[in-house]
Amino acid sequence: MSEALLDIAQAATKRALELGATGAECTISEGEEFSAGVRMREVENLKQAGSRGAGIRVLVGNLTGSSRTSDLTPQGIESMVRGALELARITTPDPHAGLPDPADLGRFSGDLKLYDDSVSRMETEWKIAQALKAEEVALAADARITNSEGASFDSYLGSRVFANSLGFAGEYRTSSCGLSVVPVAKQNGSMERDYWQSSARQVSRLESPEEVGRRAAERALRRLNPRKVPTQKVPVIFEPRTARNLLGDLFDAVNGGAIYRHASFLTGKLGEKIASEALTIIDDGTMPGLFGSSPFDDEGVASRRTVVIERGVLKSYLLNTYTALKLGLKTTGNASRGLAGSAGVGPGNFYIEAGTRSEADLIAGVRQGLYVTELIGASANTVTGDYSSGAAGLWIENGELAYPVSEITIAGNLKQMLMNLEQVGANLEFRSSIASPTLLIGEMTLSGQ
């Protein structure tokens, strides 16, 4: 099927040139997703859906236009191409619009292990059983687990095809599966929920329903009977799940689109020390089996490993062709797009390099502080660096997790937070395309009572 899609994509770019385009790029994707949702030991919903579509972006000199369709017949593709050209001719010229340098086109040659055929062979009954088992383990973990917001098992199989008028054509298949559960704990009028989830491209790398259920229950139980704490300045530890959210804000700050618009506090900071030596951030689209990996980006540029911050020094922004041209730099192979439109900038596997100390060691080194397990309404201003978020977590007393806390706000400035990063944990796990180990920031403002 992918060979037929590749032929369609190449034919679309060829047809665009025949109709007057000076350049064209076509993306086609198809996929099949499945989801089984259960709640309180009963199947609540089942969903299976397929999608298929194509999109084209055309250039007429410095004019661009794009269009998309779900009709992949010759007539549908013809209509899509003509629609994009009509739009291009009424747009405003952009001197930086263009296709990648042909020298940048290519693909990572190794096996990235993006597709596991066993995902396609999973029976519906087995998927439902996984969700039911995860929820049952969570409900049975403790008498205080009195309810559940449900559990789900999800899977996806897809193909991605890309071709442009410079002669590049490529395709790859992907698979994924995931299991999650959300138990609710209740005691003395306190009711708390939390969740755990596991996801992977390969079935063999998925955590067992027993593990998912157990960890979800533990997380819900430890939040019971939260206390309030007074406003103060304390060390803050972000567990991997909340640290990942913080890292997402840093991705926005190194995104070439924000840089050329001067909408980032890191504009003009290449080569400067912008964080403590504890911080090294890498973007790598060539790591086998991970969600941010692909042989090429959404412009046909080969995926690669880019050191973004090295021991506190800003080494690189993340760029596609357009943002690189705007900044007078080279693309880093981070183009990302849907089916139509110009490419944006997206992560490969964007992660903080692991340190050497365990999370327990980081906690043990804090006399009094906050261990953050949830961020609520987090807000980061990438222009100024100002950061604020509602939070819940566990209070650290004399190097130990003492009791749950809630109804607090943590605030700071990303510039200072990066400089105040004292320790990075050793517990790096890739659960999405953005990943971080535990982080210890020396001081933040905590607003409570």
C-alpha beads as a LAMMPS data file, in Angstrom:
LAMMPS data file: protein, C-alpha beads

449 atoms
448 bonds

1 atom types
1 bond types

-500.0 500.0 xlo xhi
-500.0 500.0 ylo yhi
-500.0 500.0 zlo zhi

Masses

1 110.0

Atoms # bond

1 1 1 0.000 0.000 0.000
2 1 1 2.807 2.447 0.862
3 1 1 4.364 2.025 -2.599
4 1 1 1.051 3.054 -4.170
5 1 1 0.871 6.067 -1.838
6 1 1 4.444 7.003 -2.739
7 1 1 3.505 6.927 -6.431
8 1 1 0.537 9.220 -5.712
9 1 1 2.703 11.703 -3.818
10 1 1 5.320 11.823 -6.575
11 1 1 2.641 12.199 -9.247
12 1 1 1.097 15.099 -7.302
13 1 1 4.358 17.060 -7.173
14 1 1 4.987 16.362 -10.847
15 1 1 1.502 17.569 -11.746
16 1 1 2.011 20.768 -9.730
17 1 1 5.099 21.578 -11.826
18 1 1 3.181 20.867 -15.035
19 1 1 0.532 23.365 -13.959
20 1 1 3.031 26.144 -13.277
21 1 1 4.473 25.579 -9.790
22 1 1 8.196 26.176 -9.317
23 1 1 8.283 23.741 -6.404
24 1 1 5.995 21.345 -4.556
25 1 1 5.910 18.926 -1.653
26 1 1 3.249 16.332 -0.914
27 1 1 2.473 14.473 2.316
28 1 1 0.200 11.443 2.552
29 1 1 -0.727 9.612 5.729
30 1 1 -3.031 6.773 6.592
31 1 1 -3.709 5.167 9.902
32 1 1 -5.924 2.912 11.941
33 1 1 -6.601 3.579 15.604
34 1 1 -8.311 1.500 18.260
35 1 1 -9.399 2.351 21.784
36 1 1 -11.071 0.236 24.462
37 1 1 -12.353 2.114 27.499
38 1 1 -13.571 0.394 30.658
39 1 1 -14.896 1.727 33.942
40 1 1 -15.768 -0.076 37.178
41 1 1 -15.146 -3.480 35.605
42 1 1 -17.439 -2.858 32.640
43 1 1 -16.611 -2.073 29.016
44 1 1 -17.697 1.527 28.490
45 1 1 -16.695 2.223 24.889
46 1 1 -14.913 0.737 21.932
47 1 1 -13.644 2.798 19.023
48 1 1 -11.992 1.789 15.795
49 1 1 -11.368 4.364 13.108
50 1 1 -9.336 4.718 9.972
51 1 1 -8.056 7.857 8.317
52 1 1 -6.387 8.602 5.007
53 1 1 -5.481 11.888 3.426
54 1 1 -3.060 13.860 1.307
55 1 1 -1.834 17.421 1.398
56 1 1 0.255 19.494 -0.987
57 1 1 2.190 22.724 -0.634
58 1 1 3.146 24.487 -3.846
59 1 1 5.514 27.352 -4.609
60 1 1 5.099 29.802 -7.455
61 1 1 8.259 31.789 -7.041
62 1 1 7.957 33.226 -3.525
63 1 1 4.209 32.625 -3.371
64 1 1 2.908 29.589 -1.505
65 1 1 -0.406 27.783 -1.346
66 1 1 -1.592 24.535 0.132
67 1 1 -4.549 22.211 -0.041
68 1 1 -5.572 18.814 1.286
69 1 1 -7.958 16.011 0.410
70 1 1 -9.172 12.631 1.599
71 1 1 -9.939 11.651 -2.001
72 1 1 -6.836 9.914 -3.346
73 1 1 -8.292 9.166 -6.768
74 1 1 -6.620 10.887 -9.746
75 1 1 -9.515 13.330 -9.839
76 1 1 -9.181 14.108 -6.133
77 1 1 -5.424 14.690 -6.420
78 1 1 -5.899 16.896 -9.482
79 1 1 -8.426 19.023 -7.616
80 1 1 -6.072 19.291 -4.619
81 1 1 -3.150 20.442 -6.765
82 1 1 -5.205 23.022 -8.653
83 1 1 -6.674 24.329 -5.405
84 1 1 -3.222 24.886 -3.933
85 1 1 -2.058 26.735 -7.033
86 1 1 -5.115 28.998 -7.010
87 1 1 -4.417 29.929 -3.401
88 1 1 -0.724 30.525 -4.084
89 1 1 -1.457 33.109 -6.754
90 1 1 -3.413 35.323 -4.333
91 1 1 -1.022 35.185 -1.373
92 1 1 1.651 37.679 -0.362
93 1 1 5.214 36.929 -1.518
94 1 1 7.632 35.717 1.139
95 1 1 11.331 35.960 0.256
96 1 1 12.169 33.109 2.656
97 1 1 9.658 30.644 1.212
98 1 1 11.286 27.674 -0.436
99 1 1 12.248 24.033 -0.332
100 1 1 15.272 22.628 1.504
101 1 1 18.745 22.720 0.028
102 1 1 19.006 19.487 -2.003
103 1 1 22.167 18.680 -0.053
104 1 1 20.102 18.457 3.140
105 1 1 17.639 15.919 1.773
106 1 1 18.010 12.298 2.800
107 1 1 17.112 9.758 5.426
108 1 1 18.611 8.027 8.436
109 1 1 19.758 4.669 7.143
110 1 1 19.519 2.498 10.262
111 1 1 16.546 0.494 11.532
112 1 1 14.604 2.824 13.814
113 1 1 12.213 0.077 14.957
114 1 1 9.159 2.263 14.435
115 1 1 6.814 -0.579 13.483
116 1 1 5.957 -3.744 15.385
117 1 1 3.766 -6.148 13.467
118 1 1 2.574 -7.750 16.713
119 1 1 0.527 -4.580 17.358
120 1 1 -1.542 -5.444 14.277
121 1 1 -2.095 -8.984 15.569
122 1 1 -3.494 -8.046 18.985
123 1 1 -7.050 -9.326 19.404
124 1 1 -9.783 -6.958 20.569
125 1 1 -10.607 -9.254 23.490
126 1 1 -6.981 -9.188 24.648
127 1 1 -6.868 -5.379 24.546
128 1 1 -10.052 -5.127 26.588
129 1 1 -8.672 -7.650 29.069
130 1 1 -5.544 -5.521 29.555
131 1 1 -7.625 -2.467 30.472
132 1 1 -9.902 -4.491 32.778
133 1 1 -6.909 -6.060 34.520
134 1 1 -5.145 -2.721 35.091
135 1 1 -8.300 -1.256 36.629
136 1 1 -8.927 -4.354 38.757
137 1 1 -5.398 -4.261 40.166
138 1 1 -5.834 -0.584 41.060
139 1 1 -9.242 -1.150 42.695
140 1 1 -7.954 -4.133 44.692
141 1 1 -4.795 -2.396 45.877
142 1 1 -6.352 -0.771 48.950
143 1 1 -9.786 -0.410 50.547
144 1 1 -9.459 3.354 50.151
145 1 1 -9.557 2.999 46.362
146 1 1 -13.326 3.335 46.069
147 1 1 -13.867 4.401 42.491
148 1 1 -12.299 4.663 39.064
149 1 1 -12.462 7.169 36.258
150 1 1 -11.638 4.301 33.947
151 1 1 -8.868 2.488 32.157
152 1 1 -8.078 2.305 28.480
153 1 1 -6.011 0.370 25.996
154 1 1 -5.151 2.169 22.763
155 1 1 -3.293 1.137 19.638
156 1 1 -2.328 2.754 16.344
157 1 1 -0.907 1.615 13.019
158 1 1 0.082 4.161 10.411
159 1 1 2.050 5.025 7.297
160 1 1 3.673 8.328 6.360
161 1 1 4.724 9.251 2.841
162 1 1 6.523 12.371 1.631
163 1 1 7.744 13.510 -1.771
164 1 1 8.931 16.811 -3.202
165 1 1 9.788 18.238 -6.606
166 1 1 13.524 18.066 -5.859
167 1 1 13.393 14.295 -6.306
168 1 1 13.083 13.210 -2.699
169 1 1 10.568 10.461 -1.946
170 1 1 10.326 8.404 1.213
171 1 1 7.933 6.507 3.459
172 1 1 7.833 4.755 6.819
173 1 1 5.372 2.840 8.966
174 1 1 4.686 3.341 12.662
175 1 1 2.910 1.475 15.419
176 1 1 2.096 2.254 19.037
177 1 1 0.098 0.962 21.952
178 1 1 -0.732 2.334 25.367
179 1 1 -2.392 1.373 28.654
180 1 1 -3.623 3.753 31.359
181 1 1 -5.827 3.779 34.458
182 1 1 -7.219 6.534 36.703
183 1 1 -8.196 5.290 40.200
184 1 1 -9.946 7.437 42.820
185 1 1 -9.048 7.177 46.518
186 1 1 -11.223 8.363 49.403
187 1 1 -10.612 8.779 53.137
188 1 1 -12.000 11.073 55.846
189 1 1 -13.775 13.245 53.331
190 1 1 -10.660 13.595 51.168
191 1 1 -11.056 12.320 47.620
192 1 1 -8.077 12.227 45.271
193 1 1 -7.395 10.874 41.819
194 1 1 -4.195 10.145 39.930
195 1 1 -3.139 8.017 37.011
196 1 1 -0.394 5.942 35.503
197 1 1 0.158 5.122 31.875
198 1 1 2.569 3.162 29.748
199 1 1 3.041 3.524 26.013
200 1 1 5.469 2.101 23.488
201 1 1 5.924 1.362 19.811
202 1 1 6.436 -2.334 20.599
203 1 1 4.046 -4.507 22.611
204 1 1 7.008 -6.090 24.414
205 1 1 8.032 -2.708 25.861
206 1 1 4.630 -1.979 27.376
207 1 1 4.406 -2.215 31.158
208 1 1 2.141 -4.988 32.429
209 1 1 -1.431 -4.177 33.548
210 1 1 -0.374 -5.241 37.050
211 1 1 2.395 -2.635 37.083
212 1 1 0.200 0.102 35.600
213 1 1 -2.603 -0.584 38.081
214 1 1 -0.262 -0.788 41.071
215 1 1 1.537 2.464 40.317
216 1 1 -1.696 4.335 39.617
217 1 1 -3.111 3.190 42.965
218 1 1 0.046 4.196 44.841
219 1 1 -0.071 7.655 43.314
220 1 1 -3.731 8.200 44.202
221 1 1 -3.293 6.942 47.773
222 1 1 -0.321 9.146 48.580
223 1 1 -2.370 12.249 47.733
224 1 1 -5.010 11.610 50.399
225 1 1 -5.558 14.174 53.172
226 1 1 -3.389 16.937 51.700
227 1 1 -2.240 19.833 53.831
228 1 1 -1.663 23.466 53.037
229 1 1 1.705 25.094 53.537
230 1 1 2.616 28.746 54.060
231 1 1 4.052 31.013 51.371
232 1 1 7.843 30.668 51.277
233 1 1 10.892 30.146 49.072
234 1 1 12.078 26.544 48.968
235 1 1 13.884 24.000 46.779
236 1 1 11.522 22.323 44.310
237 1 1 11.910 18.846 42.856
238 1 1 10.032 18.067 39.631
239 1 1 9.364 14.349 39.165
240 1 1 9.851 13.101 35.569
241 1 1 6.202 13.622 34.625
242 1 1 6.129 17.267 35.702
243 1 1 9.717 17.878 34.574
244 1 1 8.589 16.868 31.092
245 1 1 6.057 19.711 31.116
246 1 1 8.797 22.138 32.100
247 1 1 10.990 20.827 29.287
248 1 1 8.128 21.440 26.861
249 1 1 8.318 25.128 27.789
250 1 1 12.046 25.085 27.027
251 1 1 11.323 23.527 23.641
252 1 1 9.110 26.520 22.872
253 1 1 11.999 28.801 23.832
254 1 1 14.528 27.138 21.444
255 1 1 11.995 26.801 18.597
256 1 1 13.343 28.726 15.615
257 1 1 9.924 30.278 15.010
258 1 1 10.011 31.980 18.414
259 1 1 13.644 32.967 17.902
260 1 1 13.212 34.844 14.611
261 1 1 10.110 36.594 15.939
262 1 1 12.090 37.675 19.031
263 1 1 9.465 35.883 21.117
264 1 1 11.960 33.943 23.228
265 1 1 14.230 34.926 26.094
266 1 1 16.925 32.845 24.353
267 1 1 17.013 34.988 21.183
268 1 1 20.607 35.998 20.465
269 1 1 22.020 33.733 23.172
270 1 1 23.829 31.121 21.039
271 1 1 27.173 30.257 22.606
272 1 1 26.244 31.815 25.940
273 1 1 25.863 30.134 29.307
274 1 1 22.133 30.149 30.010
275 1 1 21.838 27.336 32.581
276 1 1 23.830 25.528 35.250
277 1 1 26.425 22.968 34.197
278 1 1 24.031 20.239 35.331
279 1 1 21.885 20.788 32.236
280 1 1 22.454 19.140 28.877
281 1 1 19.505 18.988 26.457
282 1 1 19.567 16.910 23.287
283 1 1 17.163 16.490 20.386
284 1 1 17.638 13.170 18.602
285 1 1 15.300 11.777 15.958
286 1 1 17.469 8.697 15.389
287 1 1 16.897 6.743 18.623
288 1 1 15.379 3.318 17.790
289 1 1 11.880 2.537 18.992
290 1 1 10.990 5.965 20.379
291 1 1 8.031 8.228 19.618
292 1 1 10.081 11.159 18.319
293 1 1 12.132 9.081 15.873
294 1 1 11.735 9.085 12.100
295 1 1 14.106 8.544 9.163
296 1 1 13.454 12.071 7.845
297 1 1 11.553 15.160 8.915
298 1 1 8.444 16.578 7.253
299 1 1 10.525 18.345 4.597
300 1 1 12.558 15.274 3.613
301 1 1 15.627 16.324 5.618
302 1 1 17.476 13.456 7.280
303 1 1 16.853 13.066 11.003
304 1 1 19.832 13.674 13.263
305 1 1 21.110 14.292 16.778
306 1 1 21.393 17.929 17.845
307 1 1 22.937 19.103 21.101
308 1 1 20.766 22.067 22.121
309 1 1 22.299 22.908 25.516
310 1 1 25.618 21.433 26.634
311 1 1 26.608 21.773 30.290
312 1 1 24.596 24.980 30.505
313 1 1 25.770 26.561 27.217
314 1 1 23.203 27.158 24.441
315 1 1 24.627 25.366 21.401
316 1 1 21.766 25.295 18.893
317 1 1 18.197 26.293 18.184
318 1 1 15.821 23.777 16.579
319 1 1 15.010 24.726 12.996
320 1 1 13.203 23.810 9.834
321 1 1 14.150 25.218 6.423
322 1 1 12.098 28.404 6.779
323 1 1 13.279 29.386 10.260
324 1 1 16.856 28.531 9.309
325 1 1 16.671 30.870 6.297
326 1 1 15.179 33.630 8.452
327 1 1 18.045 33.297 10.923
328 1 1 20.851 32.686 8.421
329 1 1 21.438 29.194 9.871
330 1 1 21.101 25.573 8.707
331 1 1 18.047 23.398 9.293
332 1 1 18.370 20.909 12.144
333 1 1 15.885 18.499 10.550
334 1 1 13.017 19.474 12.852
335 1 1 10.313 20.284 10.306
336 1 1 6.896 19.115 11.444
337 1 1 3.500 19.454 9.789
338 1 1 0.078 17.949 9.333
339 1 1 -1.074 17.155 5.841
340 1 1 -1.159 20.682 4.475
341 1 1 0.360 24.064 5.105
342 1 1 3.905 25.154 5.726
343 1 1 5.987 23.124 8.140
344 1 1 6.435 24.217 11.719
345 1 1 9.174 23.125 14.106
346 1 1 8.700 19.971 16.171
347 1 1 10.817 17.804 18.437
348 1 1 12.548 14.586 17.620
349 1 1 13.254 12.935 20.961
350 1 1 13.828 16.094 23.008
351 1 1 15.305 15.179 26.363
352 1 1 17.457 16.191 29.295
353 1 1 20.515 14.007 29.597
354 1 1 20.397 11.889 32.754
355 1 1 22.583 12.652 35.735
356 1 1 24.198 10.122 38.051
357 1 1 22.161 10.416 41.258
358 1 1 18.936 8.573 42.027
359 1 1 15.719 10.410 42.755
360 1 1 15.927 9.181 46.352
361 1 1 19.343 10.833 46.670
362 1 1 17.959 14.133 45.356
363 1 1 15.122 14.039 47.892
364 1 1 17.489 13.068 50.709
365 1 1 19.564 16.187 50.016
366 1 1 16.649 18.579 50.629
367 1 1 15.971 19.634 54.228
368 1 1 12.629 21.230 53.438
369 1 1 10.967 21.647 50.071
370 1 1 8.358 20.520 47.539
371 1 1 8.246 17.391 45.384
372 1 1 5.883 18.259 42.502
373 1 1 3.614 15.511 41.172
374 1 1 1.063 17.620 39.295
375 1 1 1.076 20.966 37.497
376 1 1 -2.249 22.748 37.035
377 1 1 -2.653 25.476 34.445
378 1 1 1.071 25.955 33.972
379 1 1 1.975 29.222 32.255
380 1 1 5.378 30.094 30.856
381 1 1 6.036 33.365 29.041
382 1 1 8.774 32.507 26.550
383 1 1 9.480 36.194 25.920
384 1 1 10.239 37.170 29.523
385 1 1 10.766 33.709 31.018
386 1 1 8.139 34.306 33.714
387 1 1 6.768 31.002 34.994
388 1 1 3.789 30.196 37.216
389 1 1 1.716 27.089 37.827
390 1 1 -0.774 25.635 40.233
391 1 1 0.710 22.537 41.784
392 1 1 0.167 19.533 44.026
393 1 1 2.748 17.209 45.446
394 1 1 4.497 15.928 48.527
395 1 1 6.252 17.964 51.178
396 1 1 9.874 17.108 51.866
397 1 1 10.943 17.231 55.501
398 1 1 14.503 16.383 56.516
399 1 1 15.206 14.530 53.281
400 1 1 12.031 12.439 53.279
401 1 1 8.613 12.650 51.620
402 1 1 6.478 13.594 54.617
403 1 1 2.884 14.377 53.573
404 1 1 0.791 15.501 50.575
405 1 1 0.208 19.192 49.847
406 1 1 -2.241 20.921 47.506
407 1 1 -3.753 24.312 46.642
408 1 1 -0.377 25.910 46.060
409 1 1 1.251 27.892 43.277
410 1 1 4.910 27.748 42.314
411 1 1 6.492 30.654 40.476
412 1 1 9.826 31.811 39.153
413 1 1 11.557 32.835 35.960
414 1 1 12.876 30.276 33.501
415 1 1 16.161 32.188 33.208
416 1 1 16.776 31.896 36.937
417 1 1 15.322 28.400 37.190
418 1 1 17.820 27.173 34.592
419 1 1 20.680 28.768 36.505
420 1 1 19.340 27.343 39.785
421 1 1 19.126 23.789 38.458
422 1 1 21.252 21.972 41.027
423 1 1 20.784 18.288 40.224
424 1 1 19.476 16.074 37.439
425 1 1 18.371 12.555 38.340
426 1 1 19.482 9.328 36.720
427 1 1 15.913 8.146 36.048
428 1 1 15.422 9.133 32.393
429 1 1 12.582 7.223 30.712
430 1 1 11.056 7.919 27.298
431 1 1 7.258 7.902 27.597
432 1 1 6.736 10.474 24.828
433 1 1 8.878 12.499 22.418
434 1 1 9.756 14.876 25.292
435 1 1 11.452 13.250 28.284
436 1 1 13.207 14.318 31.449
437 1 1 14.599 12.724 34.577
438 1 1 13.869 14.217 38.006
439 1 1 15.043 17.842 38.361
440 1 1 16.052 19.725 41.517
441 1 1 15.793 23.508 41.326
442 1 1 17.491 25.243 44.237
443 1 1 14.792 27.831 44.941
444 1 1 11.345 28.849 43.761
445 1 1 8.559 30.892 45.285
446 1 1 5.752 28.775 46.701
447 1 1 2.467 30.583 47.380
448 1 1 0.231 28.792 49.864
449 1 1 -1.655 29.932 52.937

Bonds

1 1 1 2
2 1 2 3
3 1 3 4
4 1 4 5
5 1 5 6
6 1 6 7
7 1 7 8
8 1 8 9
9 1 9 10
10 1 10 11
11 1 11 12
12 1 12 13
13 1 13 14
14 1 14 15
15 1 15 16
16 1 16 17
17 1 17 18
18 1 18 19
19 1 19 20
20 1 20 21
21 1 21 22
22 1 22 23
23 1 23 24
24 1 24 25
25 1 25 26
26 1 26 27
27 1 27 28
28 1 28 29
29 1 29 30
30 1 30 31
31 1 31 32
32 1 32 33
33 1 33 34
34 1 34 35
35 1 35 36
36 1 36 37
37 1 37 38
38 1 38 39
39 1 39 40
40 1 40 41
41 1 41 42
42 1 42 43
43 1 43 44
44 1 44 45
45 1 45 46
46 1 46 47
47 1 47 48
48 1 48 49
49 1 49 50
50 1 50 51
51 1 51 52
52 1 52 53
53 1 53 54
54 1 54 55
55 1 55 56
56 1 56 57
57 1 57 58
58 1 58 59
59 1 59 60
60 1 60 61
61 1 61 62
62 1 62 63
63 1 63 64
64 1 64 65
65 1 65 66
66 1 66 67
67 1 67 68
68 1 68 69
69 1 69 70
70 1 70 71
71 1 71 72
72 1 72 73
73 1 73 74
74 1 74 75
75 1 75 76
76 1 76 77
77 1 77 78
78 1 78 79
79 1 79 80
80 1 80 81
81 1 81 82
82 1 82 83
83 1 83 84
84 1 84 85
85 1 85 86
86 1 86 87
87 1 87 88
88 1 88 89
89 1 89 90
90 1 90 91
91 1 91 92
92 1 92 93
93 1 93 94
94 1 94 95
95 1 95 96
96 1 96 97
97 1 97 98
98 1 98 99
99 1 99 100
100 1 100 101
101 1 101 102
102 1 102 103
103 1 103 104
104 1 104 105
105 1 105 106
106 1 106 107
107 1 107 108
108 1 108 109
109 1 109 110
110 1 110 111
111 1 111 112
112 1 112 113
113 1 113 114
114 1 114 115
115 1 115 116
116 1 116 117
117 1 117 118
118 1 118 119
119 1 119 120
120 1 120 121
121 1 121 122
122 1 122 123
123 1 123 124
124 1 124 125
125 1 125 126
126 1 126 127
127 1 127 128
128 1 128 129
129 1 129 130
130 1 130 131
131 1 131 132
132 1 132 133
133 1 133 134
134 1 134 135
135 1 135 136
136 1 136 137
137 1 137 138
138 1 138 139
139 1 139 140
140 1 140 141
141 1 141 142
142 1 142 143
143 1 143 144
144 1 144 145
145 1 145 146
146 1 146 147
147 1 147 148
148 1 148 149
149 1 149 150
150 1 150 151
151 1 151 152
152 1 152 153
153 1 153 154
154 1 154 155
155 1 155 156
156 1 156 157
157 1 157 158
158 1 158 159
159 1 159 160
160 1 160 161
161 1 161 162
162 1 162 163
163 1 163 164
164 1 164 165
165 1 165 166
166 1 166 167
167 1 167 168
168 1 168 169
169 1 169 170
170 1 170 171
171 1 171 172
172 1 172 173
173 1 173 174
174 1 174 175
175 1 175 176
176 1 176 177
177 1 177 178
178 1 178 179
179 1 179 180
180 1 180 181
181 1 181 182
182 1 182 183
183 1 183 184
184 1 184 185
185 1 185 186
186 1 186 187
187 1 187 188
188 1 188 189
189 1 189 190
190 1 190 191
191 1 191 192
192 1 192 193
193 1 193 194
194 1 194 195
195 1 195 196
196 1 196 197
197 1 197 198
198 1 198 199
199 1 199 200
200 1 200 201
201 1 201 202
202 1 202 203
203 1 203 204
204 1 204 205
205 1 205 206
206 1 206 207
207 1 207 208
208 1 208 209
209 1 209 210
210 1 210 211
211 1 211 212
212 1 212 213
213 1 213 214
214 1 214 215
215 1 215 216
216 1 216 217
217 1 217 218
218 1 218 219
219 1 219 220
220 1 220 221
221 1 221 222
222 1 222 223
223 1 223 224
224 1 224 225
225 1 225 226
226 1 226 227
227 1 227 228
228 1 228 229
229 1 229 230
230 1 230 231
231 1 231 232
232 1 232 233
233 1 233 234
234 1 234 235
235 1 235 236
236 1 236 237
237 1 237 238
238 1 238 239
239 1 239 240
240 1 240 241
241 1 241 242
242 1 242 243
243 1 243 244
244 1 244 245
245 1 245 246
246 1 246 247
247 1 247 248
248 1 248 249
249 1 249 250
250 1 250 251
251 1 251 252
252 1 252 253
253 1 253 254
254 1 254 255
255 1 255 256
256 1 256 257
257 1 257 258
258 1 258 259
259 1 259 260
260 1 260 261
261 1 261 262
262 1 262 263
263 1 263 264
264 1 264 265
265 1 265 266
266 1 266 267
267 1 267 268
268 1 268 269
269 1 269 270
270 1 270 271
271 1 271 272
272 1 272 273
273 1 273 274
274 1 274 275
275 1 275 276
276 1 276 277
277 1 277 278
278 1 278 279
279 1 279 280
280 1 280 281
281 1 281 282
282 1 282 283
283 1 283 284
284 1 284 285
285 1 285 286
286 1 286 287
287 1 287 288
288 1 288 289
289 1 289 290
290 1 290 291
291 1 291 292
292 1 292 293
293 1 293 294
294 1 294 295
295 1 295 296
296 1 296 297
297 1 297 298
298 1 298 299
299 1 299 300
300 1 300 301
301 1 301 302
302 1 302 303
303 1 303 304
304 1 304 305
305 1 305 306
306 1 306 307
307 1 307 308
308 1 308 309
309 1 309 310
310 1 310 311
311 1 311 312
312 1 312 313
313 1 313 314
314 1 314 315
315 1 315 316
316 1 316 317
317 1 317 318
318 1 318 319
319 1 319 320
320 1 320 321
321 1 321 322
322 1 322 323
323 1 323 324
324 1 324 325
325 1 325 326
326 1 326 327
327 1 327 328
328 1 328 329
329 1 329 330
330 1 330 331
331 1 331 332
332 1 332 333
333 1 333 334
334 1 334 335
335 1 335 336
336 1 336 337
337 1 337 338
338 1 338 339
339 1 339 340
340 1 340 341
341 1 341 342
342 1 342 343
343 1 343 344
344 1 344 345
345 1 345 346
346 1 346 347
347 1 347 348
348 1 348 349
349 1 349 350
350 1 350 351
351 1 351 352
352 1 352 353
353 1 353 354
354 1 354 355
355 1 355 356
356 1 356 357
357 1 357 358
358 1 358 359
359 1 359 360
360 1 360 361
361 1 361 362
362 1 362 363
363 1 363 364
364 1 364 365
365 1 365 366
366 1 366 367
367 1 367 368
368 1 368 369
369 1 369 370
370 1 370 371
371 1 371 372
372 1 372 373
373 1 373 374
374 1 374 375
375 1 375 376
376 1 376 377
377 1 377 378
378 1 378 379
379 1 379 380
380 1 380 381
381 1 381 382
382 1 382 383
383 1 383 384
384 1 384 385
385 1 385 386
386 1 386 387
387 1 387 388
388 1 388 389
389 1 389 390
390 1 390 391
391 1 391 392
392 1 392 393
393 1 393 394
394 1 394 395
395 1 395 396
396 1 396 397
397 1 397 398
398 1 398 399
399 1 399 400
400 1 400 401
401 1 401 402
402 1 402 403
403 1 403 404
404 1 404 405
405 1 405 406
406 1 406 407
407 1 407 408
408 1 408 409
409 1 409 410
410 1 410 411
411 1 411 412
412 1 412 413
413 1 413 414
414 1 414 415
415 1 415 416
416 1 416 417
417 1 417 418
418 1 418 419
419 1 419 420
420 1 420 421
421 1 421 422
422 1 422 423
423 1 423 424
424 1 424 425
425 1 425 426
426 1 426 427
427 1 427 428
428 1 428 429
429 1 429 430
430 1 430 431
431 1 431 432
432 1 432 433
433 1 433 434
434 1 434 435
435 1 435 436
436 1 436 437
437 1 437 438
438 1 438 439
439 1 439 440
440 1 440 441
441 1 441 442
442 1 442 443
443 1 443 444
444 1 444 445
445 1 445 446
446 1 446 447
447 1 447 448
448 1 448 449
